[in-house]
Amino acid sequence: MEDNSKMEVLQGLLTDEFIERIKTGDAEPSLLNAARQFLKDNGIHSGIKQDDKIQDLVSILPFKDTDDEEEIAKTN
């Protein structure tokens, strides 16, 4: 198995683990932070494809976009 293939398998397993643990509702803050960093490190942002497996992880994380928070603060 070549290195890129191993990395793809590892990334898939890690993504699945994040999704499963977050969906159960038992994800501690350190896991949520690790998932956030994982997405950031992989260049994941709001423009990813809807059918992308990582989008499942993005959709269940309880983080808000900091730009949205700044806009809310300006209107209050």
MARVEXSE-562865 format. One record per residue (C-alpha): residue in one letter; x, y, z; residue number from 1. Coordinates in pm, whole numbers, always signed. Layout:
<pts>
PT res      x      y      z   n
PT   A      X      Y      Z NUM
...
</pts>
This chain:
<pts>
PT res      x      y      z   n
PT   M     +0     +0     +0   1
PT   E   +152   +332    -98   2
PT   D   +179   +620   +149   3
PT   N    -99   +831     -9   4
PT   S   -337   +539     +8   5
PT   K   -252   +480   +374   6
PT   M   -314   +847   +449   7
PT   E   -652   +835   +275   8
PT   V   -753   +530   +480   9
PT   L   -636   +696   +802  10
PT   Q   -818  +1017   +716  11
PT   G  -1137   +823   +646  12
PT   L  -1114   +632   +973  13
PT   L  -1046   +948  +1169  14
PT   T  -1337  +1127  +1003  15
PT   D  -1569   +835  +1083  16
PT   E  -1456   +833  +1445  17
PT   F  -1515  +1208  +1484  18
PT   I  -1861  +1180  +1329  19
PT   E  -1965   +884  +1542  20
PT   R  -1848  +1032  +1871  21
PT   I  -2000  +1374  +1802  22
PT   K  -2334  +1224  +1694  23
PT   T  -2362  +1031  +2022  24
PT   G  -2351  +1362  +2209  25
PT   D  -2065  +1245  +2428  26
PT   A  -1790  +1444  +2257  27
PT   E  -1578  +1629  +2507  28
PT   P  -1443  +1976  +2422  29
PT   S  -1099  +1836  +2338  30
PT   L  -1253  +1606  +2075  31
PT   L  -1452  +1892  +1925  32
PT   N  -1137  +2101  +1912  33
PT   A   -947  +1815  +1747  34
PT   A  -1224  +1781  +1487  35
PT   R  -1215  +2156  +1422  36
PT   Q   -838  +2149  +1380  37
PT   F   -863  +1841  +1155  38
PT   L  -1100  +2030   +924  39
PT   K   -880  +2341   +928  40
PT   D   -564  +2140   +859  41
PT   N   -735  +1980   +561  42
PT   G   -844  +2314   +416  43
PT   I  -1211  +2247   +481  44
PT   H  -1429  +2555   +476  45
PT   S  -1793  +2635   +403  46
PT   G  -1743  +2589    +28  47
PT   I  -1693  +2211    +29  48
PT   K  -1911  +1982   -179  49
PT   Q  -2238  +1869    -20  50
PT   D  -2168  +1504   -100  51
PT   D  -1825  +1508    +63  52
PT   K  -1794  +1270   +359  53
PT   I  -1622  +1539   +564  54
PT   Q  -1931  +1761   +517  55
PT   D  -2110  +1525   +756  56
PT   L  -1857  +1619  +1021  57
PT   V  -1886  +1990   +944  58
PT   S  -2264  +1982   +970  59
PT   I  -2272  +1836  +1323  60
PT   L  -2004  +2049  +1489  61
PT   P  -2148  +2312  +1724  62
PT   F  -1913  +2590  +1614  63
PT   K  -2023  +2925  +1479  64
PT   D  -1843  +3120  +1212  65
PT   T  -1657  +3407  +1382  66
PT   D  -1762  +3641  +1100  67
PT   D  -2127  +3570  +1187  68
PT   E  -2060  +3648  +1553  69
PT   E  -1897  +3980  +1460  70
PT   E  -2199  +4075  +1247  71
PT   I  -2436  +3991  +1533  72
PT   A  -2228  +4200  +1773  73
PT   K  -2241  +4499  +1536  74
PT   T  -2621  +4490  +1519  75
PT   N  -2669  +4475  +1898  76
</pts>
